[in-house]
Amino acid sequence: MKAVSFGPSDQLLGILNETETTGKDLIALTWNVGICGRMGPNRLNVEITDTLAAEGIASFRFDLGNFGDSLLGSAETDVIKRNNQDLKSTLNMLSERFGYKSFLLIGICSSAVDAHHLAVADDRVVGMVMVDTYVYPTEEYRRQYIAGRIFKLQSWKRLAARKFREWSSDSADDQGIEAEADKFEGVYPDQEQAALELQQLVDRRIPMLVIYTGGFQHVYTYQNQFLDMFPTVDWKDMLELKHEPRADHLYTILEDREEFLSDLRSWVWKNFVSKTTTIAKTERTLIDIIVEIDAHPADKVAIEDHGKTLSYGELTSQSRAIQSYFLSQGLTDSTLIGICLNRSPELISSLMGILRSGHAYLPLDPHYPKDRLETMIEVAQCKIVLCHRIHAPIYQNIGVSTLIWEDFASQLSESITTRPTIGAHTTAYVIFTSGSTGKPKGVMLGHGALTQLLDWHRVRYPLAEPRTLQFTPISFDVSFQEIFTTLHSGGTLKLIAEDVRLDPISLLDELEAGRIERLFLPFVSLQFLAESAVALGRKTELKEVFTAGEALKTTPALRRFFKNLPNATLHNHYGPSETHVITAYELPKDPDTWAPLPSIGQAIEGSFVYLLDSQTLRPVAQGEEGELFLGGVSLAEGYIHRPDLTAEKFVFNPHNLSERLYRTGDIGRCAANGDLEFLGRRDGQIKIRGHRIELGEIEAQLGEFPGIGQLIVDGRTENEQVYLVAYYIDSIDLPALKAHAASRMPEAMRPTYYMKIEDFPRTPSGKIDRKALPSPFQSVKKAALAIDVGDVRSIVHSLWTEILPSSDFHDEQNFFDAGGTSLLAMRFVTLLKQR
């Protein structure tokens, strides 16, 4: 850091912050003015500087208007003109003296309203951030707040008197304010002129971030007031607006600075850092990540497990002991080690120990059928399985050595800590997915791809020390992201039982009791959770929710759920097992603005996505549909022991033979702003009477019907005719649903058949198995039962009839004996509480 004086007679002073990692292409100007600078935001400027430096961006911070509120007591006649002169002088100095080419303006408090004047006049400005600006006062602010609080300060009285003459018919004398003559011209710019200038910035594609916490009391009265101030501006996708109504921003801006800095960091990364990052294979490995995890305070809690805890120090010690064991066994490089442990602290330490020993892990979910586990072991040629004693019988007589944790743990010690020599392409884990031939295929993810994921995630979502629910089964690739992003950030993993994971009401209990801030879960589980929370009026402390694995649909229940969580943000991630996460999209803060089928966003740092014609592999035009081809650092190494399948799915780009691509079979489209729209699988499009139908669009339209809950639309063929079938779980008013469809969609898109089923069939990874959905052509209608609303037994009986696959049961029968499942049980409890 260095102090820099400049301007006429060197009266302007600022602090330049450059580090070894900051470049010369972009520098941020951070400033504040007026009384705000005396009450806290200068401290925030320092933290902004540190945040930007971590992103490789230099900064220059200073007080606009020659040290803040001293200006307000002067005879200065045009504050806006003076501020703009000082800003322009600052840009010129940084360009001429230090060589900076582009500028990001970050204004705090009232000075932020001036930024757009300079941004319009100077094409070196490439972005603008306005923090807690109160812009244009409301009438209530004018009459009450000015007289009652701020302008009691002597140096403001002349300004207050003039403002009262301008803003109201009241006499300043009546308010006890000196009414002496004053040449002080307005602090606020002309609103119409400001709108014109802001529109010019939008048209120049200048990204803008506005963050305000409510401003001074009475200034902002509702969330959209900033937008309402500029009704003529077409913001397109250039404005990101954050809002949290609070009483007084002078203090709130400090209390909420962690959330603000997180928002700023995400915005800067999305608009500047990610667009200048070169695509290069990282040479960091997961061992580097684990070493960084080791550096967290040893006494900090890393894992909570049903009242027990494991500290970071204990986690490091246990994982090093496991590393020592595997290094002492003389195994070949990157040996694949099966792991079949229940959710437990030893599961986490075993993953870390295997990875830091340079070997790879193969998740073997104990809930999978034995035959499937044997097939996975056979295909992967796995020879060692680490398991709890209860699961050991699964692996008898199939040619593998078993390490029983209960015996294994007592033998562990940190005897060897040599760091193995591995690289970015060394396999870290093998995750199995379903194969089209019926035989599962194992995807090999390398250290480089996963390290890139964790480094990107830590920058993109810098929530400090997050409390995360360990929801995802280890056999699902999101579990890696869930576990290691939390530990990498110094957070705490909260483990839950399997039955809790499947029960949304118990899950809500865990979220509330565990003060969970971060949650990863697929859409179907998120929908069930949202339905239960809305029905029961439950709230949580969630701040970040990540969904992946299935196409996200913003159902009414999901919108209501997030409306009740003002501090929570929903993130939509896309990526097959062959890449893990490769695109990301953050949904707007206001759920009312959500699209029915949200975007999957843009490629993460170091990766890229092409939209190509499936036949010619030529790029499609912007706005046209194409197949998603993925590449970059995120790409898997291939399928284990399947070179033929690897060659088929991982192809070279015919237009750039140095690029290796994964062809997904997914169809997408690119919006004007670069965001990608996921349109489904190639086989998710069907033709009916010459019309090409997108099943996802029909699902989204039907999903808007009140009370519909989860549903799937698929095509079924009978007598060489294709019919649309809507499958749903909840009991609904079917004639009303059909009327809803008729009002939303053309005839070709309306389902011919509607089938109520007990549950959606699923693949071993938990995704919906469309191929296993029942045929509508041999369905049997179930008789409805009359309900006596005054009789509890009748209510329960009617609900069983409503949700169970058969009404052939008696009053004393066990729910599960009558055909119930855990998913139906949680639906029954939710419906019962609603009744």
Secondary structure as the mmCIF struct_conf table of DSSP 4:
data_model
#
loop_
_struct_conf.conf_type_id
_struct_conf.id
_struct_conf.beg_label_comp_id
_struct_conf.beg_label_asym_id
_struct_conf.beg_label_seq_id
_struct_conf.end_label_comp_id
_struct_conf.end_label_asym_id
_struct_conf.end_label_seq_id
STRN STRN1 LYS A 2 PHE A 6
BEND BEND1 GLY A 7 GLY A 7
HELX_RH_3T_P HELX_RH_3T_P1 PRO A 8 ASP A 10
STRN STRN2 LEU A 12 ASN A 17
TURN_TY1_P TURN_TY1_P1 GLU A 20 THR A 21
BEND BEND2 LYS A 24 ASP A 25
STRN STRN3 LEU A 26 ASN A 32
HELX_RH_3T_P HELX_RH_3T_P2 GLY A 34 ARG A 38
BEND BEND3 MET A 39 GLY A 40
HELX_RH_AL_P HELX_RH_AL_P1 PRO A 41 ALA A 54
TURN_TY1_P TURN_TY1_P2 GLU A 55 GLY A 56
STRN STRN4 ALA A 58 ASP A 63
HELX_RH_AL_P HELX_RH_AL_P2 LEU A 64 PHE A 67
HELX_RH_3T_P HELX_RH_3T_P3 GLY A 68 GLY A 73
BEND BEND4 SER A 74 SER A 74
BEND BEND5 THR A 77 THR A 77
HELX_RH_AL_P HELX_RH_AL_P3 VAL A 79 PHE A 98
STRN STRN5 SER A 102 ILE A 108
HELX_RH_3T_P HELX_RH_3T_P4 CYS A 109 ASP A 114
HELX_RH_AL_P HELX_RH_AL_P4 ALA A 115 ALA A 121
TURN_TY1_P TURN_TY1_P3 ASP A 123 ARG A 124
STRN STRN6 VAL A 125 VAL A 131
BEND BEND6 ASP A 132 ASP A 132
BEND BEND7 TYR A 136 TYR A 136
HELX_RH_AL_P HELX_RH_AL_P5 GLU A 139 GLU A 140
HELX_RH_PI_P HELX_RH_PI_P1 TYR A 141 TYR A 145
HELX_RH_AL_P HELX_RH_AL_P6 ILE A 146 GLY A 148
TURN_TY1_P TURN_TY1_P4 ARG A 149 ARG A 149
HELX_RH_3T_P HELX_RH_3T_P5 ILE A 150 LYS A 152
BEND BEND8 LEU A 153 LEU A 153
HELX_RH_3T_P HELX_RH_3T_P6 GLN A 154 TRP A 156
HELX_RH_AL_P HELX_RH_AL_P7 LYS A 157 TRP A 167
BEND BEND9 SER A 169 ASP A 170
HELX_RH_3T_P HELX_RH_3T_P7 ALA A 172 GLN A 175
TURN_TY1_P TURN_TY1_P5 GLY A 176 GLY A 176
BEND BEND10 VAL A 187 TYR A 188
HELX_LH_PP_P HELX_LH_PP_P1 PRO A 189 ASP A 190
HELX_RH_AL_P HELX_RH_AL_P8 GLN A 191 ASP A 203
TURN_TY1_P TURN_TY1_P6 ARG A 204 ARG A 205
STRN STRN7 MET A 208 TYR A 212
BEND BEND11 THR A 213 THR A 213
BEND BEND12 PHE A 216 PHE A 216
TURN_TY1_P TURN_TY1_P7 GLN A 217 VAL A 219
BEND BEND13 TYR A 222 TYR A 222
TURN_TY1_P TURN_TY1_P8 GLN A 223 ASN A 224
HELX_RH_AL_P HELX_RH_AL_P9 GLN A 225 MET A 229
TURN_TY1_P TURN_TY1_P9 PRO A 231 THR A 232
TURN_TY1_P TURN_TY1_P10 LYS A 236 ASP A 237
BEND BEND14 MET A 238 MET A 238
STRN STRN8 LEU A 239 HIS A 243
BEND BEND15 ALA A 247 ALA A 247
HELX_RH_AL_P HELX_RH_AL_P10 HIS A 249 GLU A 255
TURN_TY1_P TURN_TY1_P11 ASP A 256 ASP A 256
HELX_RH_AL_P HELX_RH_AL_P11 ARG A 257 VAL A 268
HELX_RH_PI_P HELX_RH_PI_P2 TRP A 269 VAL A 273
HELX_RH_AL_P HELX_RH_AL_P12 SER A 274 THR A 276
HELX_RH_AL_P HELX_RH_AL_P13 LEU A 286 ASP A 294
TURN_TY1_P TURN_TY1_P12 ALA A 295 ALA A 295
BEND BEND16 HIS A 296 HIS A 296
TURN_TY1_P TURN_TY1_P13 ALA A 298 ASP A 299
BEND BEND17 LYS A 300 LYS A 300
STRN STRN9 VAL A 301 ASP A 305
TURN_TY1_P TURN_TY1_P14 HIS A 306 GLY A 307
STRN STRN10 LYS A 308 SER A 311
HELX_RH_AL_P HELX_RH_AL_P14 TYR A 312 LEU A 327
TURN_TY1_P TURN_TY1_P15 SER A 328 GLY A 330
HELX_LH_PP_P HELX_LH_PP_P2 LEU A 331 THR A 332
TURN_TY1_P TURN_TY1_P16 ASP A 333 SER A 334
STRN STRN11 LEU A 336 CYS A 340
BEND BEND18 ARG A 343 SER A 344
HELX_RH_AL_P HELX_RH_AL_P15 PRO A 345 ARG A 356
TURN_TY1_P TURN_TY1_P17 SER A 357 GLY A 358
STRN STRN12 ALA A 360 PRO A 363
TURN_TY1_P TURN_TY1_P18 PRO A 366 HIS A 367
BEND BEND19 TYR A 368 TYR A 368
HELX_RH_AL_P HELX_RH_AL_P16 LYS A 370 ALA A 380
TURN_TY1_P TURN_TY1_P19 GLN A 381 GLN A 381
STRN STRN13 ILE A 384 CYS A 387
HELX_RH_3T_P HELX_RH_3T_P8 ARG A 389 TYR A 395
TURN_TY1_P TURN_TY1_P20 GLN A 396 GLY A 399
STRN STRN14 SER A 401 ILE A 404
HELX_RH_AL_P HELX_RH_AL_P17 TRP A 405 PHE A 408
HELX_RH_3T_P HELX_RH_3T_P9 ALA A 409 GLN A 411
HELX_LH_PP_P HELX_LH_PP_P3 THR A 418 PRO A 420
TURN_TY1_P TURN_TY1_P21 ALA A 424 HIS A 425
BEND BEND20 THR A 426 THR A 426
STRN STRN15 THR A 427 THR A 433
TURN_TY1_P TURN_TY1_P22 SER A 436 THR A 437
BEND BEND21 GLY A 438 LYS A 439
STRN STRN16 LYS A 441 GLY A 446
HELX_RH_AL_P HELX_RH_AL_P18 HIS A 447 ARG A 460
BEND BEND22 TYR A 461 TYR A 461
BEND BEND23 ALA A 464 GLU A 465
STRN STRN17 ARG A 467 GLN A 470
BEND BEND24 THR A 472 THR A 472
TURN_TY1_P TURN_TY1_P23 ILE A 474 SER A 475
BEND BEND25 PHE A 476 PHE A 476
TURN_TY1_P TURN_TY1_P24 ASP A 477 ASP A 477
HELX_RH_AL_P HELX_RH_AL_P19 VAL A 478 HIS A 488
TURN_TY1_P TURN_TY1_P25 SER A 489 GLY A 490
STRN STRN18 THR A 492 LEU A 495
HELX_RH_AL_P HELX_RH_AL_P20 GLU A 498 ARG A 501
TURN_TY1_P TURN_TY1_P26 LEU A 502 LEU A 502
HELX_RH_AL_P HELX_RH_AL_P21 PRO A 504 ALA A 513
TURN_TY1_P TURN_TY1_P27 GLY A 514 ARG A 515
STRN STRN19 ARG A 518 PHE A 520
HELX_RH_AL_P HELX_RH_AL_P22 PHE A 523 LEU A 536
TURN_TY1_P TURN_TY1_P28 GLY A 537 GLY A 537
STRN STRN20 GLU A 544 THR A 547
BEND BEND26 GLY A 549 GLU A 550
HELX_RH_AL_P HELX_RH_AL_P23 PRO A 556 LYS A 563
TURN_TY1_P TURN_TY1_P29 ASN A 564 ASN A 564
TURN_TY1_P TURN_TY1_P30 PRO A 566 ASN A 567
STRN STRN21 THR A 569 TYR A 574
TURN_TY1_P TURN_TY1_P31 SER A 577 THR A 579
BEND BEND27 HIS A 580 HIS A 580
STRN STRN22 THR A 583 GLU A 586
HELX_LH_PP_P HELX_LH_PP_P4 LEU A 587 PRO A 588
BEND BEND28 LYS A 589 LYS A 589
HELX_RH_3T_P HELX_RH_3T_P10 PRO A 591 THR A 593
BEND BEND29 PRO A 596 LEU A 597
STRN STRN23 GLY A 601 GLY A 601
STRN STRN24 GLN A 602 ALA A 603
HELX_LH_PP_P HELX_LH_PP_P5 ILE A 604 ILE A 604
TURN_TY1_P TURN_TY1_P32 GLU A 605 GLY A 606
STRN STRN25 SER A 607 LEU A 612
TURN_TY1_P TURN_TY1_P33 SER A 614 THR A 616
HELX_LH_PP_P HELX_LH_PP_P6 ARG A 618 ARG A 618
STRN STRN26 PRO A 619 PRO A 619
HELX_LH_PP_P HELX_LH_PP_P7 VAL A 620 ALA A 621
TURN_TY1_P TURN_TY1_P34 GLN A 622 GLY A 623
BEND BEND30 GLU A 624 GLU A 624
STRN STRN27 GLU A 625 GLY A 632
TURN_TY1_P TURN_TY1_P35 VAL A 633 SER A 634
STRN STRN28 GLY A 638 TYR A 639
TURN_TY1_P TURN_TY1_P36 ILE A 640 HIS A 641
HELX_RH_AL_P HELX_RH_AL_P24 PRO A 643 LYS A 649
STRN STRN29 PHE A 650 ASN A 653
TURN_TY1_P TURN_TY1_P37 PRO A 654 HIS A 655
STRN STRN30 ASN A 656 CYS A 670
TURN_TY1_P TURN_TY1_P38 ALA A 672 ASN A 673
BEND BEND31 GLY A 674 GLY A 674
STRN STRN31 LEU A 676 ARG A 681
HELX_RH_3T_P HELX_RH_3T_P11 ARG A 682 GLY A 684
STRN STRN32 GLN A 685 ILE A 688
TURN_TY1_P TURN_TY1_P39 ARG A 689 GLY A 690
STRN STRN33 HIS A 691 GLU A 694
HELX_RH_AL_P HELX_RH_AL_P25 LEU A 695 LEU A 702
TURN_TY1_P TURN_TY1_P40 GLY A 703 GLU A 704
BEND BEND32 PHE A 705 PHE A 705
TURN_TY1_P TURN_TY1_P41 PRO A 706 GLY A 707
BEND BEND33 GLN A 710 GLN A 710
STRN STRN34 LEU A 711 GLU A 718
TURN_TY1_P TURN_TY1_P42 ASN A 719 GLU A 720
STRN STRN35 GLN A 721 TYR A 728
BEND BEND34 ASP A 730 ASP A 730
HELX_RH_AL_P HELX_RH_AL_P26 LEU A 734 ARG A 744
BEND BEND35 MET A 745 MET A 745
HELX_RH_3T_P HELX_RH_3T_P12 GLU A 747 MET A 749
BEND BEND36 ARG A 750 ARG A 750
BEND BEND37 THR A 752 THR A 752
STRN STRN36 TYR A 753 LYS A 756
BEND BEND38 GLU A 758 ASP A 759
STRN STRN37 ARG A 762 ARG A 762
TURN_TY1_P TURN_TY1_P43 PRO A 764 SER A 765
BEND BEND39 GLY A 766 GLY A 766
STRN STRN38 ILE A 768 ILE A 768
HELX_RH_3T_P HELX_RH_3T_P13 ARG A 770 ALA A 772
BEND BEND40 LEU A 773 LEU A 773
HELX_LH_PP_P HELX_LH_PP_P8 PRO A 774 SER A 775
HELX_RH_3T_P HELX_RH_3T_P14 PRO A 776 GLN A 778
HELX_LH_PP_P HELX_LH_PP_P9 LYS A 781 ALA A 784
TURN_TY1_P TURN_TY1_P44 VAL A 789 GLY A 790
HELX_RH_AL_P HELX_RH_AL_P27 VAL A 792 ILE A 803
BEND BEND41 LEU A 804 PRO A 805
BEND BEND42 SER A 807 SER A 807
TURN_TY1_P TURN_TY1_P45 ASP A 811 GLU A 812
BEND BEND43 GLN A 813 GLN A 813
TURN_TY1_P TURN_TY1_P46 PHE A 815 GLY A 819
HELX_RH_AL_P HELX_RH_AL_P28 SER A 822 GLN A 834
#
